[in-house]
Amino acid sequence: MSTPLTVVGTPVERVDGVIKVTGQATYGADVILPGMLWCKFTRAAVPHAKLKRVDVTQARSMPGVKAVLTAQDLPNLLWGRMMKDMPILARDKVRFLGEPIAAVAADDPDLAEAAALAVEVEYEELPAIFDPREAMQPGAVLIHDDIASYEAVPEPLASEPNTHSHMVWSKGDVEQGFKQADVVIEHQFTTQPVHQGHIEPHACIARVDESGRLQVWDANKMPFRQQNQLAPLMDMPVEGIDFHATSIGGDFGGKGSLLNVAAVCYLAKKTGRPVKYVMSYVEDLMAANPRHTGYIRIRSGLKKDGTIVARHAVAVWDSGAYGAFKPTPIVNLHGADSLGGSYAIPHVRIDSYSVYTNSVPRGHVRAPGEPQALFAVESHMDMIAAEMGLDPLQLRLNNLLHDGDTTASTPHPLEDVREEEVVKAAAERAGWNRPKQPWRGLGMSVGDRHVGSGFANVRLTLEVDGFLVLETSLPDTGTGLHTVMRQVVAEELGVLPKIVQVRTVSTLEGLSDSGVGGSRATHVGGRAALGAAQTLKKELESRGLTIGEARQSLTVTFNYPGAEAPVTCFTCQVAEVSVDPETGQVKLERVVSAHDVGTIMHPILHQGQIDGGVASGVGFALIEDMQIADGRVGALHLGEYKLPTIEDMPELQTVLVKAAEGPGPHNAKAIGESANTPLAAAIANAVYAASGIRITDLPITAEKVLAGLSAVRKS
């Protein structure tokens, strides 16, 4: 019989709570150094062009300007989180509106801005291409001349023009599967580009210290990866760069790349002074790394009773002008494998293409690829049900995964599968079978999210005064990771949580890790903290001491190497909407969000992740759209790019289904990206149930619903 937990599972005080609510937390824009200069960029005014002339003469002569750099002042190197295809500053040509061409350092931000605008750029415009489906066609204009020359380009090389990645997941024999089908149904879907929605801008500051070492402060969740990416760009050894992670005011996938850090570092080297750059929101929307636009086609073969026997899904993703912001080895969207759905389908093939266009480079947003994929898959499921005269709930129940099943992307047999329990629990809480009301409807969606893996090194010190100090390079992106790590140490060593301090250290402290992201923070950080606490406990026992008896400082380190988990985290969401037949306005009345969970480390933080995920899903489904037309972002400030507010939030009912297995400490499972992935489809399905109007392109707006209603009335 296991010992009851006393600290884990309780709402202990947050490690970062006081410093954040009192304004003491240091974010990227808060770092100020003596003699600091400010950076601004000259950005491309056209989407695709050769650079005929870049004249910085006037800018360099302006009072207060200390340096102006172009690609000609920098080594001819490319960077990227995985595939390296992006220059530090545009060299020879520009590939998207807003691409950095010149970097300025001046005494204040206004002077730097004026100098950046004074840089004269002469373009020879080239044909631009904005639709990835057109970019793939034979004879399309090439945005990159030789994709094969790039470091870490995925292999085998894609054969289609402008396509830097073609990934295939498969299971069984999909052609044979379709031959076995009685019914074959196909649908197409489109999803829009959205921004991460972090209110804190990207911000960094760099200086070269007295020893020649580069000191960098950045609002970034992966300091070691940043250090390793930056070193070759600066022609410096890794140990010549000390990367300091600041507090992060919202990440949601956007703060994992170098972005403009290398140019800022070169300005610091050129001037011999600290240089600071804080991105404006106009720049962030124009030239950062938003979610990929997706064009998705799904074809399913079914038996007459609704059993799915085959599925072929094809996704074409708008990668924008570069692939540098994507960290996956295939330079693609690992959420694209969700196009098979959370179902036991014997024959599946998924083709996922990532294609260059002359648009803002795309990157990762919460559960990259998965919200787009699940919008398509789960809308497709309801559309199948409607065409075959089946209940959407029963269609799902007939095809769910169970223990021992595999999917196209997870060939190992799944363990402790709770999908059926989660789906039934959501349906029961939502009142799925209650009588239908006019212009009101329920919609369901199902998804599963892996438990992310990675590695981490931590150091735990028992101080002479009895306090414990846990040191880590893993940043807390606001999710409460450091609080969970504190809980784990306190639980294992039998001390009060306030006895445990968590300290974030720089990259030269030797505590390397894989950074935060991919639903792995609690798993990796928590297991590292647990291992350190267990190591310290064994060391004390070997000396015949208890933690209260030690009167000397004692330090241990622990490496958690990471492990793939044979479990996944299932989510079922039911949305309830009302539709105004006169205006098409959709009101999200209620969301039921059901999850299978392991041990919940901190109930408030856990629910907070569900709340935040639902808010993200609401924005994706109903509100957010960057409105990119001809490569130009139409929503360039938060007055035009609408983020959901509390007024947009529905009543939220959470249902938790207990699972036995989880890879995290005390059998914890992931929750961070689960609640935002299925919701858009649930809302679209609810809109159909309420109005009979099927929306297959996001976001779901009143205009689209009203147009559908008008078309029905005319027919």
N, C-alpha and C positions, 0 to 999 in steps of 0.2 A: 504494500500500500504506500503510495507516494506521500511525502510530507506536504501538508497544505501550504500554499503560497501566501505570504503576508504582505509583501511589497509589490511584487508583480501582480497586476490585475487591479491595482488601486489607483485612484486619481491623485498621485503625488504631485507636488509643486513642480512646475516646469523649471528646468535649468536656466533657460533664457527669459523667463517670464518677467522678472523685475527689471532687467536692463532694457527690455524692449518697451515696456509700458512707461518707463521713466525717461526714455530717450537716450539711454547710455550706450545702446548697441552701436557699433561702428559698421556702417554699410560702406559699399564701395565709394560712393560719392562723399563720404564723411572723412576720408583720409586726406590730411593736409600736411605737407612737408615744407620746410623752409626753402625759399627761393623757387617755389613751384611755378612752372609754366603751364599753359593750357593748350590743348590740341583741338584742332578742327580739321575737317577733310573737304577737299574739292571733290565733288561727286559728279558722275556722268549724267549728262543732260539728254542722252539718247540711248535707246536700248541695245543697239548693235552697231559698232563702227570701228574703223581703224583710227588710231590716234596719229594724226598727221603732224601735230605740233602741240607741245605742252610748254608754255612760256611762263616761268615763275619770276621773271626779272622784277616786275612791279611789286609782286607780293614780298619778295625778299628785301626790297628797299624801304618798305613801310616801317615807320617808327614802332618799336616794341616787338617787332617780329624777330625771332632768334634763329629760326631754321624753317626751310621749306624743302621737303623731300618729294621726289617722284621715283618711279621705278628705276630710272637711270642711275639713281644714287644708291640703289640697293642691289644685293646679289640676286641673280636670276634663279630664284628658288620658288617652289610651290609648296603650299601647306594644305592640310586637311586632317580631320579627326581619324580618318582611315585612308581613303583614297586621296592622294595629294594632287589637286587639279586647280588650285586657286592661288594667284599671285598676291603678295602682300599689298601692293598697289598695282593698278591696271598697267600692263605692259603691252605695248603695240596695239591693243584693241580693248574695247569695253564690250561687255556682254549683257549688262542690265542697267536700267535706269537707277542711279544711286550708287553705282560701283565706285569705290574710292580711287581717285587718280593721283591726288597730291595730299600730303599731310603737313600741317603747319603747326609750329610751336610759337606762342607769343605770350606776352606778359599777362594778358587777361583774355577771357573767352570772347569778348566783343572784338578785340583786335585780331584774334585768331580767325574769327568768322569773316571779318572784312578781308583779311589777307587770302583766305581760301576762295572767296568770291572774286578776288583780283587775279587769280591764276587764269591765264588765257589758254583755252583748249580749242584746237581746230580738229574737226572730225571729218572723216570720209565715211558717210553712212553706208551700212550694209543692209541687205534684206533681213528683216527680223521675223522670228517665228515664235508664236505664243501658245499654240495648242500642241501638247505632246503627241497627240495622235497624228497630227500633220507632220510633226518633226520626224516621226518614224518612217515616213513614206519614202520610197526610192526617189532620188533626185532632190530631196529637201536640202535647203541651205545648211551647211555645217557650222555649228556654233563653236565646236572644238575640232581642230583639224586632225588631230591624231590621238584619240582616246587611249589607244594601246600603249602609248609612251608614258602614261601616268603611272606613278608608283602606287602599288597596291590596287590597281584596277581589278575588278572581279573577273575571274576566269570560270568557264570559257567566255571569251569576249562575245558580247551580243552582236548579232549580224545586222540589226536594223540601224539606220542612220541615227545619230544623236543619242543612242541608247547606251548608257554606261553600265547598266546592270539588267540582266534577265535572269531571275531566280525561279526555279521550278521546285515545287513540293509535290510529291505523288504518293499514292497508295493504291495497290491493286492494279487493275487494267481498266482504265476509264472507258476505252472504246468498247470493251467487252461488257462493261457495266451498262452502258446505254443500250446495247443490244438486248439486255435482259429487262429493260424498262417497258412498262405499258404506256406510260405518259412521259413526255419530255416537255419541260417548261423553261423558258428563258426570259430574263429581264435585264434591264440596264439601269445604272444609277450614276449620279454625279454628286461629289461633295466639294465644298468650297474651301478656299484657304482661310485659315484663322490664325490669329496671333496668340501667343501664350497667355497674354493678359496679366503679366507681372507689372505691378505699378512701379516698382523700383527699376530705373533704367540700367542698362549695361554701363559699368563704370570701372575704370582701372587707373592705376598710377604706377610709374616706373622710375627708378633712379639707379645710377651706377654708384656703388659705395666706394669708400677709400681704398679698398683692396681690389677694386675692379669687378667685384661681384654685382650681378644684376639683381636688384630687389624689386619684386613685383607684387602689388596688391590688386586683387581682382575679385569681383562678385561672381565667383565661379565655383561650381560644385565638384570639380575634378582637378584639384591642384596638381597632383602628380602627373596626370596626363598632360596638363598644360605645360608643366616644366619640361617634359620629354618632347613635346611638340615644338616648344619654343627654342630649345637648345640648338638644333641644327640650323634653324632660321637665323640665329644670331651668331653662328659659328663659335659656339661656346660649349664647354663640357656641361653635362647636366648639373654637376655640383657647383658650377659657376652661376647658377640661377637659384635664388631663394624665393619661392612662391608662397605668398601669404593669402589665405582665403579670408575674406571679410564676411560679416553677416550678410545673408542673402534675403532680400525682400521679395520673395516669390521667384520660382524657377520654372516649374511646369514643363521642363524639358529644354528650355531656351538657353540656359546658362551652363553649357558644357563644352563650348568651343572657344578658340582663341579670339575669333571675331577680329577686332582691330588692335589687339594687344601688341603684336609684333611691330607695327608701325610706331606705336607709342614708345616702345623700347628703343627703336632706332633714333627717334627724336631725342630721347634721354641720353643716348650715347653721343649723338652729334653735338648737343648743347652742353653736356656735362652738368645738367640740372634736372631735378625731378620734373616729369611731365605728366599731366593729368588729362584724362578724357572721360567725359560724361555724355553719353548718347542722349540726344533729344528724342522725344517720342515720335516726331516726324521721321527722324533717321531710323529709329527702331522699327517702325512699320514699313519703311521704304527699303531697308537694306540689312535687316537682321536675318532671322531664320524661321519663318512661319511654317504652319502645317501644310503638307502637300495637298494640292488639288488632286482628286481621284476620279478616274473614269473606270467604272467597274461593270463587267458583264458576267452574269452567273447563269449557268444552264444545269438543270437538275433532271435526272431520270428517276421515276417513281413507279412502284407497283400500284395497282388500283386501290389498295388499302391504305396508301399514303406512306409506305416504307420507301425511304430514299435509297436507291441502289447505286447511283452514280452522280458525280458533280464535277463540272469543269468551270473554273472561275478564271477570268482574265482581268488583271488590273493594270492600268496605265497611269503612272504617277508623274505629275509635273514636278521635276526636280529643280526647276529654275536653272540659272546660269551655271551653277557649280554643284558638285557633290560633297564639298569639303566639310559641310556641317553635319554630315551623317557619320555616326561612329561604328556602325555595324560592319563586320568583315565583308559582307556582300554589297556594301554601300546601297542598301535597299531598306525597306521597311519591314522589320521583323514582325510587325503586327499584320502584315499581309497574309501570313499563314493562317490567320483567322478566317479567311474566305471559305475554308471548308466548313466552318461552323462548329459548334460544340455537339457534334452528332456522330453516331456510329455508322458512318457511310463506308461501305467496303471498297468502293472505287472512286478515287479523288485525284484530280490534277489541278494545281494552281499555278498559273503563269503570272509573274509579277515583273513589270517593266518599269525602270526608273529612267526618265528621258529628259535631256537638256531642253530648256526653252530660254528665250531672252526675257526672263522674269526674275524677280528676287529669289536668291537661292533658298531652298527649303531645308528645314531641319526637323528637329524632334519636338513634338508637343505631346503631352501626357498620353502614354501608351501608343507610341507612334505607329500609325497605320491601322490600329485596331478600331478606333471609333468609326473611321471610314468603312472598313471592312464589315463591321457588324451592322452598320446602317444598311448596307447592301444585303448581307446574308439574312438578317432578321426581317427586313421588309420583304425580301424574296419568299421567306417562309410563309408569311401571312398572305402574300399574293398567290402562292401555291394553294394554300388552304381555301381561298376564295374561289379559285378556278376549279378546284376539285370538290367543292362543297363540304369541306372538312372543318372542324373546330380547330382554330389555331393552337389552342392548348393541347388538344389531343394529338395533333400532328407532331408537336414537339415531344410529347411523352412517348410516342411510338418510336422515336428515333434517338433517344438520349444515350449518352455514354454510361458505361458501368465499369466496375473493376475489371482490369485486364484488357480493356479496349485500347486501341491506338488511334491516332489521327495521322493525317498526312505529314504534320510537322513534329509529332512526338511519337517516333517509332517504338519507344520503350512502353511497356504496358503500364497504364495508369493505376494508381493505388488509392484506396480510400476515396472513391468517387462519390460525391454527395449531390450530384446534379439533380436527380429526381426529387430528392427531399427539398432542395432549394426551390425548384420550380413549383412544386405542390404547395410549399409554404407561402410563396409569393401570391399564387392564385387564391389561396384561402383567405389571406389577409386582405386582398383587393376585392373580394366578393365577385369572383370571375363569373359565376353563373347567376348572378342576380338579374332581375328583369331590366331590360334596356330602357333608357330614358331618351326622349327626343333630343337630338343635337348634342348628345353626350356619349362618350365612348371610352372603352378600355382597350389598351394595346399592350402587348407583351413582347419582351426581348430577352434573349439568353446569351451569355458569353462566359468564357473562362480566361483567366489571366495567370500566366506562369508565376512562380515564386523566383525572383531573380537571384542570380549567383554572382559571386565576385570574391575578392580577397581583402584582408585588412590586417594590419599590424597595430597593436596598441601597447601602451606601457602603463602599468599600475604601480603606484608608489604608496606604501604605508608610511606616513610621516611620523616623526617623533611625538607630535601632539595628538596622534590618534586619527587624524584626518586621512582620507584616501584621495589620491589624485589620479584620475584616469586621463591619459594623454592620447590624442588621436588626431589624425589629419583629415578625417571624414568631416565635412561641413554639415551643419544642421540647416537644411534649406527652409526651415519653418515647420517641419512636420513633427518635431519633438524627438528626433533621433537621440540626441544627447540625454534627454530625460529617460528614455527607455534604457540606454546604456547604464545610466546611474541606477535605475531600478534593478537591473540584472546583477550588478556588483553588490548592491545593498542586500538583495535577496540571498545571494550565495554566501556572503560573509556574515549575515545576521546582524547588520548595523542599520541605523536609521538612514534614510536617503540623504538627509542634509549633511551627513558625514562624508558623502562622496562628492567630490568636485570633478567636473569634466573640463578639460583644457584643450583647446584646438591649437596645434603647433604647426610650424611652417614645414616645407618639404625637406629642408636640410636636417630635420630632427631624426630622419631615418625610419619613420613609421609609414612606409608606403602602403597604398591601398588602391583599389579600383575606382574609387569615387562613389558618389551617390547617383542613383538612377536605376531604371529598369525594375522597379519593385523589389529592390534587394536590401535597402538600408537596414531594416530591422533584422533581417536574416543575417547579413554579413557583420554589421556593427554590433548587433546583439550577441552573436556567437563569439566574436572576438572579445568582447567585454566579459562574457561568461568564462571563456577559456583563461583569461588573465586572472579573474577572481579565483577560479579553481586552482590555478598554478600557485598563487599567493597562499591560498589556504593549505596546500600540500607543503609548501615551504615552511610555514609556521608550524604545522604538525610535526615535520621532521626535526624541528628544534624544540618540540615539546611545549610550544607556546600557543595561547589563544590570541586573538586579535587585540583583546584588551590588555594583555600582559606584555606585549612587545614594547620596548622602550628605545628602539633604534629604527632608523630609516631602513626600509626594505623595498627594493624595486624588482619587479619581474616584467618581462615582455612576453607577448603571445602573438603568434601568427595564425590566423584562420585562413586556410588555403581555399575555402569555398567548396561547394559541392552542388551538383545538379539534383533537383528534387523530383521524385517520381509522382509528385502530387501537383494538382493545379487548383486554382481558386475559382469556384463557380459563382456567377451572379445571375439572378433573374430579376428584372425590373418590370413593373406594371405601371403604366401611366394612365391617368384619367384626365380627359380634356373635355372642354365644352367649346362648341363652334357657333359663332354668330352667323346665321344664314344670310343676313343682310350685308355684312361687311367682310365676312371670311375670317374675322379675328379668332385666333385660337387662344384659349386660356387654359394653362396647365393647372388643373385643380389639385391633383394629388399624385405623388409618386410612392410606390411601395418598392423598396430596394432590399432584396434578400441576398444574403451572402453565406457561404460556408466558411467558417473561421476556425482557427486553432485556438490556442490560449491568447486571450486579449491582454496585451501588456499594460495598457493604460486606457480605460474606457472612454475618457473624454477625447483623448487624441485619436483613438480609433473612430469614434463617431464623427470627429472633425474631418477625417479623411473622407468619410462617406458623404458628409455635407458638402465638402468642397468639390468632390467628384461629381455630385449631382449638379452643382452650380455650373461646372465646366460643361457637363452634358447638355444642360438647358441652353447655354450660350451657343454651343455647336448646332443644336437642333433648330433653334427658333430665332436667334438674334444676330450672332456674329457673322461678319463677312467682310473681308478686306477689299472686295470689289476691284479686283485686278483686271484692267482692260488694256489691251495692247501693251502689256508689260508695265503699266503705270498703276500704282496703288491708289485707289480712289479715296480710301478712308485713312487720312494721314494724321488724325488726332483723335483723342478720346471723345470728342463731341460727335464725330462721324463714325468712328469704330465703336459700336455699342457693346459694352460688356454688361452682363446681367447684374442687377442690383437686388436688394432684399425684396423689392416690390415684385420682382419676377419669379421669386421662389414659391413653389407650391407647398402644400402640406406634405411633409416627408415622414413616412413610416418605415422604420428599419426592422428587418427580421433577420436574426442570426441563427444559423444552423451549425451546431457544434461538430467539428471534424476531429478525428483522433490523431491525425498525423500532420506535422508541419516541420519544415527544416530549420526554423528559427529557434531561439532559446525557448525552452519549455513548450516545444511544439507550436510555436507561433507561425502564422501564415501571413501572406502579403494582403494589404488592403488599399495601398496608396493609389492605384490606377484602376481599380475594379469598378468603381461606381460611375465613372464617366463614360465607359466604353459602350454599353448596350442602349443607353437612354434615348438617343436620337431615333432609333428604329421603333422603340416602344411608343414614342410620341407620334411618329408618322403612322403607326398602326392604329393608335387611338383616334387620330384625325380621320382615318378611313372609316373606322367603326362608327364615328359620330356623324360623318357627313357623306360618306361614299366617295370621297375625293382622295385619290392616291397621289402623294407627292413623292417623286423619286429623285429630286434634286434639292439639296439643302442650300440655305436654311428654309424652313417651312414658314412662309410669310402669309399674311392676310391676302396680299395681292394674288399669290398663287392659288390659294384655296378659293378665293372669290372667282378667279378666272375659270377654275374647274367647275364650280357651281353654275356659273353663267353658261358654260358649254353644255352642261347637262340639261339646263332649262331650255336651251335653244333646240336641242336634239329631239 
